[in-house]
């Protein structure tokens, strides 16, 4: 039982996410040697090896994967309990976890964060980027208290409130030197299927992962974030759909070319959503600020400052 404390599960989770004892130690504020010793104690107590340390990365063994599969819900439950206790005691959350669709302009939230910090509530803001069904998964699993930019078409049946954020159109883009840049329009599925797609992986952990504008048989190159997906397409490493506001500066500079595709255009109806009821004062404050149509427009219009540097790198 000593081995299965919340602290030990948190350590194992951090190592698994980073693939490194040193990086996990930095996140947890520990000395790497102390973290290594603690994990060995846990493995001794459980009489099971949790990590394969033979390579450059620390990889979970089958036993470690099973421990985290069952342990992560417990960590989320502990965290939710702590949040509820603090809300009851003070009305302000210990931490407000905000999941933001990776296709949005997250920097539009900086002014909001600055205003919140000025309140001096003691509530910590934690932002995370989510992709596709990862937005709803973060909310429903308790990883986030609110999600900004979830696709309304993938919304779960119940258990949350939501309000409209706006529509986000997507455009199919390739580099000027990509074979599809000069192919006859509209591009057919068979034309696109012959070429590698640049994608960002769905961040969902529990809900079934989804795709947008990707053919089931298409070869892919998977990037860790939207910025690198754009850069991969600028280099001609792949083709694919990009949010229109994100693609606009690259299109205007000739770094990317928009191509018409057969069928209905890709468009997402985005919402911001939270679990009902909104008990904490920090969440209530944020919900009031999110009613701003100016903020909606800023989130949806993503002028990309790296477009010029991408020209120099390509």
N, C-alpha and C positions, 0 to 999 in steps of 0.2 A: 504493500500500500504506500510506503514511503516513496517508492520509485514513481508512482503515478500521481504526483502532486501537480497542481496547475503550473508551478514554476518549471518542473521538468518537462512537461508537455510543451510549454512555451519555448524552452531551449531547443528541443528536438525539431519543433516546427520552424524556428528561425534557421537552423542549420540546413534543413531540407530545402527551404526556399532559396537560400543563398548558395548552397552547394559548397560552403566554406565555413570552417570553424572560426576563422579570423573575422570574417565579415559578420557572422552571427554574433560574435563577442562584442563587436563595435555597436551593433544595434541594441544589444542588451545591456551595454555599459559594463561588460566584464573583461577580465584579462583572458586571452585565449587559452593559456595553460589551465586556468581555473575552470573554464568551460569544458575543456577536454577531460579534466579530472572528474567533473560532475557527470558527464555523459558516461564515462567508464563506470562510475559508481551505479548509475541507473542500469547499465547493461549487466553489471554483476548482480544487482538485486533481482533483475528479471531473468537472469541466466539466459540472455539472448543478445546476439549481436544486432545492433540497430542500424549501423552504418558500415558500408564497404569503403574503407579508406585506401584501397590499393591504387586508385587512379589520382588524377589531379583534382577531382571534385569528390566531395563526400556524398555518396549516394546511399539512399535508404535500401536496406535489405528487405526481404519479404515481410519479416517480422516488424521492421520499422514502419513500413507502409501500412500494415494493419493497425499498428498503434496509433499512427496519425489519423487514419481513416475514422477510427472510433474516438480519438482524442480531440480532434478539432471541434466537433460539436460541443464537447464539454468545455473547451476554452471559451467558445462563443457564449455558452450559457453562464459561465462564471463572470464574463465581462458584462453581459446583459444584467445580471443580478447586481453587480457593483453600480452600474448606471442607475438602476431603479432605486437603490438605496440612497444614492446621492441626490437624485431628483426629489425623493420624498423629504430628505433632510433640508435641502437648500433651494430646490426648484431649478437649479442650474446643473447641467450635465458635467461630469468629469471631462468628457470628450465628446465632440460632435463629429461623427464620421460622415463625410460627404463624398459619394461616388459620382464621378463626372464622366460622361461619354467621351471617349478619346477623340471623337470626331469634332468636338466643340472647342471653342477658344477658351481654355481654362484660365488664361491670364485676365479675362474679363471679370473674374472673381476676386482679383487682388484688392480692388478698392473696397469691396464688401468685407474682405478679411481684415483690412486695415481698420475699417470702422468698427468691426466687432472687437478687435484687440483693444481699441480705445475705451471700450466699455469696462475693461478690467474685471471681468466676471470670474476669471480663473479657468474657464472652459477652454480646453485645447481643441483646435481645429485640425482634423486629419483628412486630407484630400487623397483620393485614389482615382486612377484612370481605369475605366472598364470598357470592354469591347463586346458588342452584340448582346447576347443573352447574359453576359457577365453583369450588365447593369441591373437587371431584375434579380439575378442570383445574389448579388451583393446585398440588396434590400431584404429579400426574403430569408436569407441565411443569417441575417444579423450582422454581417460585415460592415454594413452602412446603415445610418439612421435615415438618410435621404439620398435619392439618386436624381441627378440632373441630366436629362437627355436620354431617358429610356425610350425605346421604340414602342409606341402605343399598340402596334399590331402584335407584339409578343407579350402583352401584359397578362399576368396570371389572373385567375378568375376573381379572387377576392383577397381581403386582408390588408388593403392599402387604400389611400386616397391619392388622387393625381389631379394635376392641372396642366393645361396645354402650354407648351413652350414655343412651338412653331414647327414649320416644315423645313426639312433639310434635303435639298436636291443633290443628286450625285451625277457625275459625268464620267464616261469611260475615257481613259487617257492612256497614251503611249508616248514614248520618246520620238522625236522626229526621224531618227534613224531606225526605228523599230519596223519590222515588215508590215505590221498592221497600219502604219501611218499612211501608206499609199494604197492599201487594199480598197476595192470598190465598196462604197457605202450603199445601204446600211450593212454593217458587219453581221454575218450569220453566226449562229452558235458553232457551226462546224469550223468556221474560220478562226474563231477565238480559241476553240478547244485545242488547236494545234500548238498554242503558245503558252508559256509559263505565266501563271498569275502571281502577282505580288500581293500577299495578304497579311493581315494582322490577326493573330489567333484569338478566338473567343476566350474570354477570361472566366467563363462560368465554371464553377466547381461542382455544382449539384444538378442544376437544370441542364437538359440536353443542349449541347453546343449547336450554334446555328451558323449559317453563312449568308452573305448578301452578294448577288451578282456573280456567283462562282459556279461553274459547271462541275457536275459530279465527277467527271473523268479527267478534269484538267490538272496538269502538273502544277505544283505550287512551290513558291519560295516564301517561307514564313518569317516575318519581321517582328521585333518586339514592340514597336509603337508606330503610330501613324506617320511621324516625321521620317522614319527610316523607310517606310513603304513608299513615300513620295520620292525620296532620294533614289531608291532602287528603280522606280519607274523612269526617273530622269536619266539614269544610266542605261536604260534599256534592258534591265535584268528581268523585268516582268511587265505585264499589262494589268489593268483593272480599274475599278470604279474608285473615284475619290470624291469627298464632299466638294461641291462646287465652289464654296468660298475659299476652301483650302487650295484648290487647284488653280483658281483665278490668276494669281500673280505668276505662276509657272507658265500658264497658257499665254498670258500677255507678253511674256519675255521670250516665248518660243522654246522654252525648255521642255514643254509637253504639248501634245496635240490632242484635241478632243475629237472623238470619233462617234458617229451615230451607230447605234446597235438596233437590230431588229427587235420588235416587241415593245412593251410598255417601259417607259423610263423609270429609273430607280429613284424613289423619293421616300423619306422617312417622316412620319408624324411623331414628333418628339414631345415628351411630357416630363415634368418633374413629379416625383412620387415619394410618399413616406408611409410608414406603418401607422395605422390609426389605433388610438388617438395620439395627437402630438402633445405629449406630456411635458417635455422639457422646455424651459424658457429660451434656451439657445436655439432650439429647433423652431419654436414659435417666432422668434426674431428673424430667423433666416427665411421662413415662409412669407413673412410680410415683405421682406426685401425682394423676394423672387417674384412678387407681383408686378415689378417694374417692366414695362414693355421695352424700355431702353436697354435694360440688362439682357432681356431675351434677344434683342437684335445684336448686341455685342457678343453674346455667346454663339450665335449662329453665323455671324460674319467673321470669318477667320482669316484676316490678312496675315500672311506668313512672312516674318522678318528674315527667314533663312533663304528666301528665293534667290537673292542676289549672291549669297555665298555659294549656293548650289551651282549657279552659273560658273563661278570660278573653279569649282571642284570638278565639274563635268568636262 
